[in-house]
Amino acid sequence: MGLRWLDRTVALGVAALVVVAPLPMGSAHSWAFKPIEAVIFALSAAWMAKLWNGNATLPRIPGFKAVVAAGGGFALLILLQLCPLPPKLLRVASPSTYALYVETLPGWPGKPPYTGFVLTATQPASGTAFADRPAFLPRADDARGGGAPTPFAKKTNAANAASPPHAGRGVNVMTRPFARSAAPELHGRIWRTLSVAPTLTYPAVLKALAYSALFLVVLCYPYGDGDDKAERQFRNTLLTAILLTGALAALIGLAEKVEWNGRVLWLFVPSDWGAPAGSTLSRAIGPFVNPDHFATYLAMALPLALAAGLFPTTLAPRREPGPLRIASLGVALLIFSALILSLSRGGWIGAAAGLMTLFALSFWASGYDCAPQSPEIRNADSPKPRSPASAHRALPVLCVLGFGVLVLLSLALIGPEGRDETGARLRQTVSGGGNLLFRVALWRDSLRMARDFPIFGVGLGAWPELFPRYRGGPWSYLFMPAAHNDYVQLLAETGLIGSFAAAAFFAAAGRRIIGGFARLDRLDSYILAAIIGGLAAAAAHELFDFSLQIPANAILFTVLFALALRIASKRPSAAPVPWNRTSSACCFVAFLGLAGVALTQTATAYQYDAPPAKSVAQARAFVLAHPANSSGHLALALMLSDPGEQGGELKRAIWLAPTDPHPRDIYAQYLTRAGYRRAAARQITLSVFNSPDWSTHFYLNPVVIPWLSPSERRAIESGFKRAIAADYGGAVGGLGRFYGTLGRFSGEAELYTSAALRERSLYRRAVYLTDAGEAYVRAGDRRKAERDFIDAEHSDPAGPRAYEDLLNLVCGPEADMALARATVESGIANGVDPGELYSSLAAAAERAGDRALARDAMAKLVRYAPTFHNTMRLGLWYLQAGQPERATETLERAVRLNPHSPEAYYFLALARERNYDYPAADRAYARAVKLAPQNLQFRRDYDAFRKRIGYAGVSR
């Protein structure tokens, strides 16, 4: 009785973790998850304190040894991953890890890495040594001797060598920050770890320890005196906290959709955003950064809220059905509405899996009698007697009706805009599959990693470090922090041993949960069904995302999982397990130590959060701690002065990130300077093939391209062609633009035409054909251009671009007004905006000298689109054609459309003057001068007008 305050502290502490964890952006940032981990360890220490203070017993949980054995096996594997091993043993245990160290650490395993290297730098802080030396371009003196202008030459010193531009991240990669590494002397030794990035595994292990400690506290803490009342109080405290947090998170998500200022919780800007987001929020995110992670949190809480509202539970028993049941249904409505607005398809799938699990288990639970049982029956392991068949049959109807009402009310709550967004998301999924293909590619590449590291994996938390080596093309700027499938990522990080241990852990615990389900009374059965539904929702979503890597989701999942096992393991007849006081004291000290470690850890939310290396020594320390990180080797190469060492580091960077164009381009510069032009050309080809995007190559610049050698141009062309053969997005347009820059317009046109023949999408085919027609125009072959423009019209009849190009680029220059009229009629019949067509027809007729047709086209243009611009255009045409009356009438309409345009009043004054309406012209001139007093031409023409008609000066 004397430690009731400690019981309440532990219960409220766990409940506070559930409530607080999602609020600071899901606790994904270090300033949030560090104190949360410390609190978890402190609560574990409090548990040990109670065991030491006379209550040295633990509840007996059937099957707990199997759960602990599986969890212990997983923990031993992670400890083995962090244990430095001699090279011979490492080669036997993980040949791929050994090979990676051989490839990335020069000198290893014969001697410590970088022994004997001249680690000096000519420019230690800039990281642009390569860019300051000419490669691909001639020197300024050579270019000047040929009489050609020198691109990028400094005006202050004409003798300086020209240097290529820094396009994005193409050269100055030292702007990429690096994660903090451990002490370099620990990583400079010959013995290495199974984890390829131990500094990333350390914080992952600390998180795993924190979640394990929280699981044990929720599962095993001896709350109160162990009676049913105390047990229900502990359980209800946590369940109520989950419901309240779900409601709070949902309310935040709904409120942000209405009032959004670009910041999470209207306060925080995530570090990877860089700046506040836009003024509108397309998807509800609540207190999280990612809407998919927000959806997972809601999907885990939804079954509990729905069960507490529909069924009699310990939270709202049958004899008290009033406010608590209604409040729970209100929470379910809020959660479901916010879940819809998150537009997370994986979250929707997870929620569906959770609700189906809830209804299935509830249907099973309804088959048992929930009447009070005698002690003899309650202490027995046999299942409870069945309930009447009528109650068993009524539950599916209740579930279907309850869910239907929830859907209808949620659709009403989110409003028409939310319903439109949801419908568009569903249509996008049905038509294009969303980004499932992108995720499948990630899984495939991750499985290749798992194949190379099958037994022990690459190290817990080390997947992002090594993934660039296995990432398929085309290359993307997008940094991938996870595999978007935690099962596949777990296999890659921990191998078959870790995956088997994790599967055994959940299988043993799941077997115990399902096995104890039939022995519970119905109040507990419905609660357990809801908890299992929440767990099923998270498990289903993990097939498509990495939500459980977010601390808030992981904490909620851990609490739900431990609660499920605690409820299912309730056996009053079982004797408690004695616990040694010495063990309690040792564990108490260990948990306090872990709390201190959690608060002082140097982990970051993302591995690129820390500042960049500023010296060669810092870059070397980073490489020793992160040998599998391509950016570290590239940064070190840019800072070294020895050519041989530079080349070696560049090769390692390319080996670790074969699709990244930046190290290949810099390596091509290196080879060019060394005289290996064929090898440099091969690197250029591979670089362009892996990334057929102009912005990722500094030599794909209209100013630089003319200075490239023929072999370099052929290498670029070959890279684009290989990318086209691989069907990489943007490859056709990239090669076409390259041909256009070189003046090879016929080749550009033929490229687009052949791409159109292979294209299945009619819209894309029309785009390619239109591009081909424009290229043929630049090549001077308007007959072929006409053919492609007409073919583009047939492929996409409602697209205006082909019609406009045909009118402006063919009909006008060729004075083919018959074709022009037919083009306009065809476009209007196919639904193209008549205003756009008549505007192009007017321009084409003016160029062809057909003034009558131009006048008629502009008149129809104004009739279909009576905008100020079009009206002004028609008025000026009448003015130039010598028709002042029509010009006056049209320009007066323009003035009415925009009474604040000085140009409209000026030309109206000219028209009125030519129509001999001098008083009206005077008023129009005066208005133009008043609206644009700084326009000297208006003032001069006004003065000249007044002199002509006998006035002396201009009214000011």
GUFITOR-572220 format. One record per residue (C-alpha): x, y, z. Coordinates in steps of 0.1 Angstrom, whole numbers, padded with zeros to 4 digits, always signed. Each point is the difference from the previous one (the first is absolute). Example, Ala and Ser with C-alpha at 12.3 -4.5 7.8 and 13.67 -1.06 7.14 Angstrom:
residues 2
+0123-0045+0078/+0014+0034-0007/
***
This chain:
residues 956
+0000+0000+0000/+0029+0023+0007/+0011+0001-0037/-0033+0009-0015/+0015+0034-0010/+0027-0019-0020/-0027-0020-0017/-0018+0031-0010/+0032+0016-0011/+0009-0029-0023/-0036-0003-0014/-0002+0038-0006/+0036+0000-0014/-0008-0026-0027/-0033+0018-0007/+0019+0033-0004/+0024-0017-0024/-0029-0010-0022/-0015+0035+0001/+0032+0020-0004/+0019-0021-0026/-0020+0009-0031/-0002+0037+0007/+0036+0011-0008/-0001-0012-0036/-0003-0036+0010/+0031+0004+0022/+0021-0007-0031/+0025+0027+0008/+0028-0005+0026/-0012+0028+0023/-0032-0020+0004/+0010-0037+0000/+0029+0005+0024/-0020+0010+0030/-0027-0025-0009/+0025-0028+0001/+0014+0013+0033/-0035+0000+0015/-0006-0036-0011/+0032-0011+0017/-0009+0020+0031/-0034-0018+0002/+0018-0033-0003/+0022+0010+0029/-0031+0009+0020/-0013-0035-0007/+0033-0015+0013/-0003+0022+0030/-0034-0015+0009/+0013-0035-0005/+0029+0008+0023/-0022+0016+0027/-0017-0032+0012/-0022-0008-0031/+0027-0022-0015/-0023-0021-0022/-0010+0000-0036/-0033-0013-0015/+0002-0034-0015/-0007+0003-0037/-0005-0032-0019/+0023-0003-0030/+0021+0030+0011/+0032-0020-0002/-0004-0006-0037/-0007+0038-0005/+0031+0009+0020/+0021-0026-0017/-0009+0014-0035/+0005+0036+0011/+0033-0010+0017/+0012-0016-0032/-0007+0031-0020/+0018+0021+0027/+0031-0023-0002/+0001+0004-0038/+0000+0038+0003/+0028-0002+0026/+0019-0022-0024/-0005+0025-0028/+0017+0027+0022/+0029-0023+0012/+0033+0007-0018/+0012-0032-0016/+0034-0010-0014/+0001+0000-0039/+0003-0038-0003/-0031-0006+0022/-0018+0028-0018/+0007-0015-0033/-0015-0033+0011/-0030+0015+0017/-0009+0025-0028/+0020-0001-0032/-0019+0029-0015/+0008+0022+0030/+0037-0010-0002/+0000+0008-0038/-0016+0034+0007/+0027+0009+0025/+0027-0011-0024/-0015+0021-0028/-0006+0032+0021/+0029+0001+0025/+0034+0002-0017/+0026-0022+0016/-0025-0021+0019/+0003-0028+0013/+0038-0001-0003/+0004+0032+0020/-0022+0028+0014/-0018+0019-0027/+0017+0030-0015/+0034-0009+0015/+0027+0018-0021/-0025+0023-0018/+0010+0036-0005/-0032+0015+0015/+0005+0036-0010/-0022+0024-0019/+0006+0030-0021/-0034+0014+0007/-0013-0016+0032/-0031+0021+0005/-0013+0006-0035/-0002-0036-0014/+0001+0014-0036/+0036-0009-0010/-0012-0019-0031/-0022+0029-0011/+0030+0023+0001/+0019-0020-0026/-0010-0002-0037/-0017-0032-0011/-0022-0004-0031/+0007+0037-0008/+0031+0017-0016/+0021+0024+0019/-0008+0037-0005/+0033+0006-0019/-0007-0029-0024/-0036+0012-0007/+0012+0036-0005/+0026-0012-0025/-0028-0014-0021/-0020+0032+0003/-0029-0016+0019/-0016+0014+0031/+0010-0017+0032/-0029-0013+0022/+0002+0007+0037/+0033+0019-0003/+0007+0025+0027/-0001+0036-0013/+0026+0011+0025/+0026-0024-0013/-0003-0012-0035/+0027-0026+0004/-0019-0020+0026/-0012-0034-0011/-0037-0004-0008/-0019-0021+0025/-0033-0018-0004/-0030+0013+0018/-0011-0015+0032/-0034-0014-0009/-0019-0009+0031/+0019-0027+0019/+0021-0009-0030/+0034+0012+0014/-0003+0016+0034/-0012-0030+0019/+0017+0012+0031/-0033+0018+0007/-0014-0034+0010/+0003-0003+0038/+0012-0032+0016/-0012-0018+0031/+0022+0002+0030/+0024-0030+0003/+0015-0017+0029/+0036+0006+0010/+0022-0007-0030/+0025-0021+0020/-0028-0026+0006/-0006-0003-0037/+0036+0001-0012/+0009-0034+0014/+0000-0032-0021/-0028-0016+0019/-0033+0010-0015/-0037-0006+0008/-0027-0019-0018/-0020+0032-0002/+0013+0020-0029/-0010+0032+0019/+0003-0006+0038/-0006+0037+0007/-0035-0005-0015/-0005-0033+0018/+0007+0015+0034/-0031+0023+0001/-0021-0027-0016/+0010-0024+0028/-0008+0026+0026/-0034+0004-0014/-0005-0038-0001/+0010-0002+0037/-0024+0029+0009/-0029-0017-0018/+0009-0034+0017/+0001+0017+0034/-0034+0016-0006/-0014-0033-0012/+0011-0017+0032/-0013+0028+0022/-0035-0001-0015/+0000-0038+0000/+0015-0009+0034/-0003+0030+0023/-0018-0012+0032/-0026+0027+0003/-0017+0004+0034/-0006-0033+0019/-0006-0021-0031/-0038-0001+0004/-0024+0004-0029/-0009+0036+0009/+0036+0012+0000/+0006-0018-0032/-0029+0016-0018/+0009+0034+0014/+0036-0003-0015/-0014-0013-0033/-0027+0026-0003/+0024+0028+0007/+0021-0010-0030/-0030-0007-0023/-0016+0034+0009/+0033+0017-0008/+0001-0017-0034/-0036+0011-0008/+0007+0036+0011/+0032+0002-0020/-0017-0014-0031/-0027+0026+0004/+0025+0028+0005/+0021-0010-0030/-0030-0003-0022/-0013+0035+0011/+0034+0015-0008/+0000-0016-0034/-0035+0013-0007/+0008+0035+0013/+0032+0002-0021/-0021-0007-0031/-0020+0031+0008/+0027+0023+0013/+0035-0008-0013/+0030+0023+0003/+0027-0024-0015/+0012-0013+0034/-0008-0032+0018/-0022+0008+0030/+0002+0036-0013/+0034+0002+0018/+0026-0024-0014/+0018-0001-0034/+0016-0035-0004/+0037+0000-0007/-0004-0017-0034/-0026+0026-0012/+0025+0029+0003/-0029+0025-0001/-0037+0002+0008/-0022-0019-0024/-0025+0016-0023/-0031+0018+0010/-0023-0030-0006/+0003-0035+0015/-0010-0027-0025/+0001-0029+0025/-0007+0000+0037/+0032-0006+0020/-0011+0009+0036/+0030+0003+0023/+0021-0022-0023/+0022+0010-0029/-0011-0028-0024/-0037-0006-0006/+0006-0037-0003/+0015-0002+0035/-0030+0020+0013/-0023-0024-0016/+0017-0030+0017/-0005+0016+0034/-0037+0006-0007/-0005-0035-0014/+0014-0015+0032/-0023+0020+0022/-0032-0003-0021/-0009-0036+0009/+0002+0008+0037/-0023+0030-0004/-0025-0019-0020/+0000-0030+0023/-0005+0023+0031/-0030+0015-0017/-0017-0030-0015/+0007-0028+0026/-0001-0003+0037/+0036+0002+0013/+0019+0008+0032/+0002+0036-0012/-0038+0003-0004/-0018-0031+0013/-0036-0009-0008/-0014+0014+0032/+0016+0034-0007/-0007+0005-0037/-0005+0038+0000/+0026+0027-0004/+0030-0022-0004/-0014-0020-0028/-0012+0031-0018/+0034+0017+0005/+0018-0030-0014/-0022+0001-0031/+0008+0037-0004/+0037-0008+0003/-0004-0027-0027/-0017+0025-0022/+0028+0026+0004/+0027-0027-0006/-0017-0014-0031/-0005+0034-0015/+0036+0010+0005/+0011-0033-0014/-0019+0006-0031/+0015+0035-0005/+0035-0014+0005/-0005-0015-0035/+0023-0028+0010/-0009-0031-0020/+0022-0022+0022/-0017+0015+0031/-0034-0008-0015/+0011-0036-0007/+0013-0002+0036/-0032+0014+0014/-0020-0025-0020/+0021-0029+0012/-0003+0012+0036/-0038+0004-0002/-0005-0034-0016/+0022-0015+0027/-0021+0017+0027/-0033-0011-0015/+0012-0036-0005/+0013-0004+0035/-0031+0018+0014/-0022-0025-0018/+0020-0028+0015/-0001+0016+0035/-0038+0004-0003/-0003-0038-0001/+0010-0002+0036/-0021+0007+0031/+0011+0031+0019/-0021-0008+0031/+0018-0001+0034/+0018-0033+0005/+0008-0020+0031/+0036-0001+0012/+0002-0036-0011/-0009+0009-0036/+0021+0032+0000/+0031-0019+0012/-0004-0026-0026/+0018+0001-0034/-0030-0012-0019/-0018+0024-0023/-0031+0018+0012/-0034-0013-0008/-0017+0013-0032/-0025+0028+0002/-0035-0002-0016/-0001-0002-0038/-0020+0032-0003/+0027+0021+0015/+0025-0017-0022/-0020+0008-0032/-0007+0036+0010/+0036+0011+0002/+0008+0001-0038/-0030+0022-0005/+0011+0023+0027/+0036+0002-0015/-0012+0007-0035/-0025+0026+0011/+0025+0017+0023/+0027+0001-0026/-0025+0013-0027/-0011+0028+0023/+0036+0009+0008/+0008+0002-0037/-0030+0022-0008/+0006+0024+0029/+0037+0002-0009/-0007+0009-0036/-0024+0027+0012/+0025+0013+0024/+0029+0004-0025/-0022+0020-0024/-0002+0001-0038/+0037+0010-0004/+0011-0029+0021/-0022-0024-0019/+0014+0013-0033/+0036-0005+0012/-0009-0035+0012/-0016-0009-0033/+0029+0014-0020/+0024-0021+0021/-0020-0031-0006/-0002+0007-0038/+0037+0005-0001/+0006-0033+0017/-0023-0019-0023/+0013+0017-0032/+0037+0001+0007/+0007-0021+0031/+0014+0030+0019/+0036-0004+0009/-0002-0038+0005/+0025-0006-0028/+0025+0023+0018/-0004-0020+0032/+0004-0033-0018/+0032+0013-0015/+0012+0008+0035/-0009-0034+0013/+0018-0017-0029/+0032+0020+0005/-0002-0007+0038/-0004-0037-0006/+0032+0001-0021/+0017+0015+0031/-0015-0028+0022/+0013-0026-0025/+0036+0013+0004/-0002+0001+0038/-0023-0030+0006/+0010-0011+0035/+0008+0030+0022/-0012+0029-0022/+0016+0034-0004/-0007+0012+0035/-0031+0013+0017/-0007+0035-0012/+0027-0002-0027/-0023-0005-0030/+0000+0036-0012/+0038+0000+0001/+0005-0028-0024/-0032+0002-0021/+0016+0024-0027/+0022-0029-0010/-0031-0021-0009/-0023+0027-0012/-0010-0005-0036/-0002+0027-0026/-0009+0026-0008/+0017+0020+0027/-0021+0024+0021/+0008+0028+0023/-0024-0015+0025/+0017-0014+0031/-0015-0033+0011/-0001-0004+0038/-0018-0033-0001/-0011-0028-0023/-0037+0008+0004/-0005-0036+0012/+0013-0007+0035/+0000-0037-0005/+0023+0002-0030/+0022+0026+0017/+0002-0022+0032/+0012-0029-0022/+0027+0022-0016/+0012+0015+0033/-0001-0031+0022/+0002-0029-0025/-0018-0033+0003/+0010-0004+0037/-0014+0033+0011/-0032-0004-0021/-0005-0035+0014/+0005+0012+0035/-0025+0029-0005/-0025-0024-0016/+0004-0024+0028/-0006+0027+0026/-0033+0012-0016/-0011-0035-0007/+0005-0011+0036/-0017+0031+0013/-0028-0003-0025/-0006-0036+0008/-0004+0009+0036/-0024+0029-0008/-0022-0021-0022/+0002-0029+0024/-0012+0021+0029/-0028+0016-0019/-0025-0027+0006/+0006+0000+0038/-0010+0037+0004/-0034+0013+0010/-0017+0020-0028/+0009+0034+0015/+0037-0008-0004/-0005-0019-0032/-0013+0030-0019/+0028+0022+0014/+0026-0026-0011/-0017-0003-0034/+0004+0038-0004/+0036-0001+0010/+0008-0028-0024/-0018+0020-0027/+0023+0030+0006/+0030-0022-0002/-0013-0016-0032/-0004+0035-0015/+0036+0009+0007/+0012-0034-0013/-0019+0004-0032/+0012+0036-0006/+0037-0011+0006/-0003-0019-0033/+0001+0033-0018/+0017+0025+0024/+0023+0004+0029/-0023+0015+0026/+0013-0021+0029/+0034+0017-0004/-0017+0032+0013/+0003+0000+0038/-0037+0010+0007/-0013-0028-0021/+0025-0025+0015/-0010+0010+0035/-0037-0004-0006/+0006-0034-0017/+0021-0011+0029/-0026+0010+0026/-0028-0017-0020/+0021-0032-0005/+0009-0002+0037/-0035+0007+0011/-0013-0027-0022/+0024-0025+0014/-0008+0011+0036/-0037-0003-0005/+0002-0034-0017/+0024-0013+0027/-0024+0006+0029/+0000-0032+0021/-0010+0007+0037/+0011-0035+0011/+0035+0004-0011/+0026+0007+0027/+0023+0030-0004/+0036-0004-0010/+0025+0010+0027/+0026+0026-0009/+0034+0004+0016/+0005+0034+0017/+0036+0001-0012/-0012-0004-0036/-0024+0028+0006/+0027+0023+0013/+0023-0009-0030/-0028+0007-0025/-0009+0032+0018/+0036+0013-0005/+0000-0012-0036/-0032+0018-0009/+0012+0032+0016/+0032-0003-0020/-0020-0005-0032/-0020+0031+0008/+0032+0020+0002/+0012-0015-0033/-0033+0008-0017/+0003+0037+0011/+0036+0003-0011/-0001-0019-0033/+0011+0018-0031/-0025-0016-0024/-0019+0022-0025/-0034-0004-0016/+0016-0004-0034/+0036-0010-0008/+0005+0033-0019/-0010+0023+0028/+0035+0006+0014/+0024+0027-0014/+0024-0009-0028/+0036-0009+0004/+0023+0030-0001/+0034-0017-0003/+0017-0030-0014/+0003-0015+0035/-0038+0003+0006/-0008-0014-0034/+0023-0030+0007/-0016-0006+0034/-0033+0000-0017/+0011-0025-0026/+0015-0023+0027/-0033+0001+0019/-0022-0002-0032/+0020-0020-0025/-0031-0008-0020/-0010+0036-0005/+0007+0012-0035/-0002+0037+0009/+0028-0003+0026/+0024-0015-0026/-0009+0027-0025/+0005+0028+0025/+0034-0014+0010/+0010-0003-0037/-0009+0037-0006/+0022+0010+0029/+0031-0021-0008/+0030+0013-0019/+0016-0032-0011/-0013-0012-0034/+0003-0036+0008/-0019+0003+0032/-0027+0021-0017/-0005-0026-0026/-0003-0028+0025/-0026+0019+0021/-0020+0008-0031/-0001-0037-0011/-0012-0009+0035/-0027+0026-0002/-0012-0014-0034/+0001-0036+0013/-0022+0010+0029/-0025+0021-0021/+0002-0013-0035/-0030+0019-0012/+0009+0034+0015/+0012+0022-0029/+0021+0024+0022/+0030-0022+0009/+0000-0013-0036/+0001+0034-0015/+0028+0011+0024/+0019-0032-0008/-0004+0007-0037/+0017+0034+0007/+0027-0018+0018/+0006-0025-0028/-0001+0028-0026/+0027+0020+0018/+0021-0032+0002/-0003-0006-0037/-0023-0030+0001/-0027+0014-0023/-0015-0033-0010/-0005-0010+0036/-0014+0034+0007/-0025-0003-0029/-0012-0034+0014/-0006+0017+0034/-0020+0028-0018/-0021-0026-0018/-0008-0018+0032/-0007+0032+0019/-0024+0013-0026/-0016-0034-0003/-0006-0002+0038/-0014+0036+0001/-0013+0013-0033/-0007+0033+0016/+0018+0032-0011/+0000+0015+0035/+0022-0028+0014/+0029+0005-0025/+0020+0032+0000/+0012-0006-0036/-0036-0002-0013/-0002+0038-0002/-0008+0019-0032/+0032+0021+0006/+0022-0030+0006/-0013-0025-0026/+0017+0018-0030/+0034-0004+0017/-0003-0037+0005/+0021-0023-0022/-0016-0023-0026/+0008-0030+0022/-0017+0016+0030/-0030+0009-0021/-0003-0036-0012/+0003-0013+0036/-0029+0023+0011/-0021-0011-0030/+0007-0037+0007/-0010+0005+0036/-0033+0016-0010/-0007-0028-0025/+0006-0027+0027/-0023+0018+0023/-0027+0001-0028/+0004-0037-0005/-0005-0005+0038/-0031+0022-0002/+0013+0025+0025/-0022+0030+0005/+0013+0032-0016/+0026-0018-0022/-0017+0008-0033/-0004+0037+0009/+0036+0002+0012/+0014-0014-0032/-0023+0022-0021/+0012+0031+0019/+0036-0011-0005/-0006-0004-0038/-0017+0034+0000/+0029+0017+0018/+0024-0014-0026/-0022+0011-0029/-0009-0035-0010/-0036+0008-0005/-0007-0028-0025/+0014-0026+0025/-0021+0016+0027/-0031-0003-0021/+0006-0036-0009/+0007-0009+0036/-0034+0014+0011/-0018-0017-0029/+0015-0034+0008/-0009+0005+0037/-0036+0008-0010/-0002-0033-0019/+0010-0019+0031/-0022+0019+0024/-0033-0016+0011/-0015+0030+0017/-0018+0021-0026/+0007+0032+0020/+0038-0007+0001/-0001-0009-0036/-0015+0033-0009/+0026+0018+0020/+0029-0018-0018/-0016+0007-0034/-0004+0036+0008/+0036+0002+0012/+0010-0017-0032/-0019+0025-0021/+0016+0030+0018/+0034-0016-0006/-0007-0004-0037/-0010+0036-0002/+0034+0009+0015/+0016-0023-0026/-0019+0018-0028/-0022-0029-0010/-0035+0013+0004/-0016-0028-0020/+0011-0026+0026/-0010+0024+0027/-0035+0002-0014/-0002-0038-0001/+0010-0004+0036/-0023+0028+0012/-0029-0016-0017/+0009-0034+0015/+0002+0017+0034/-0035+0014-0005/-0013-0035-0007/+0017-0015+0031/-0013+0027+0024/-0029+0018-0018/-0008+0022+0031/+0036+0012+0004/+0005+0036-0012/+0038+0000-0004/+0001-0019-0034/-0027+0022-0015/+0017+0032+0011/+0034-0012-0012/-0014-0010-0034/-0016+0035-0004/+0030+0020+0012/+0029-0021-0013/-0014-0013-0033/-0031+0017-0012/+0012+0035+0007/+0035-0003-0015/-0014-0020-0030/-0030+0022-0004/-0022-0030-0001/-0033+0015+0011/-0021-0029-0012/+0019-0023+0023/-0003+0026+0028/-0038+0003-0003/-0003-0038-0001/+0022-0003+0031/-0021+0025+0020/-0032-0018-0010/+0014-0034+0010/+0013+0014+0033/-0034+0015+0009/-0018-0032-0009/+0024-0019+0023/-0007+0022+0029/+0031+0023+0000/-0005+0035+0014/-0011+0022-0030/+0017+0030+0014/+0034-0016-0001/-0006-0012-0036/-0012+0033-0013/+0029+0018+0017/+0024-0023-0018/-0020+0004-0033/+0002+0038+0003/+0038-0001+0004/+0004-0024-0029/-0022+0021-0023/+0019+0031+0009/+0033-0017-0008/-0014-0012-0033/-0013+0034-0009/-0037-0010+0000/-0014+0030+0019/-0036-0008-0005/+0004-0034+0015/+0021+0015+0029/-0028+0025+0006/-0027-0027+0000/+0021-0023+0023/+0006+0028+0025/-0037+0010+0000/-0010-0036+0007/+0028-0002+0027/-0016+0030+0018/-0034-0016-0003/+0012-0033+0015/+0024+0015+0025/-0008+0037+0007/+0030+0007+0022/+0018+0033+0002/+0030-0014-0018/-0020-0013-0029/-0022+0031-0003/+0031+0022+0000/+0016-0021-0027/-0031+0003-0022/-0002+0037+0006/+0036+0005-0010/-0005-0020-0031/-0029+0023-0010/+0021+0030+0008/+0029-0012-0022/-0024-0010-0028/-0013+0035-0002/-0035-0007+0014/-0002+0026+0029/-0037-0004+0006/+0003-0037+0007/+0033+0006+0019/-0018+0026+0022/-0029-0024+0007/+0023-0029+0008/+0024+0020+0022/-0029+0015+0020/-0009-0035+0009/+0036-0006+0010/-0001+0031+0023/-0032-0013+0016/+0017-0033+0006/+0031+0016+0016/-0006+0037+0009/+0035+0002+0016/+0020-0007-0031/+0018+0031-0014/+0008-0019-0032/-0037-0005-0007/-0008+0037+0004/+0030+0010-0021/-0010-0022-0030/-0036+0010+0005/+0011+0037-0003/+0018-0008-0032/-0031-0017-0014/-0022+0029+0010/+0024+0025-0015/+0000-0018-0033/-0038-0001+0002/+0000+0038+0004/-0015-0002+0035/+0024+0025+0015/-0017+0007+0034/-0003-0037+0007/+0036-0005-0011/+0012+0028+0023/-0017-0018+0030/+0016-0033-0009/+0034+0016-0004/-0004+0017+0034/-0010-0032+0017/+0030-0019-0015/+0024+0027+0013/-0016+0000+0034/+0002-0038+0003/+0036-0001-0012/+0017+0034+0008/+0034-0015-0004/-0006-0010-0037/+0016+0028-0020/-0014-0013-0033/-0036+0005+0012/+0008+0035+0011/+0018+0010-0032/-0029-0014-0022/-0025+0018+0022/+0018+0033-0003/+0003-0005-0038/-0037-0008-0002/-0010+0032+0018/+0022+0021-0021/-0015-0014-0032/-0035+0008+0011/+0008+0035+0014/+0006-0006+0038/+0030+0015+0017/+0016-0026+0023/-0013-0029+0020/-0022+0002+0030/+0019-0013+0030/
***
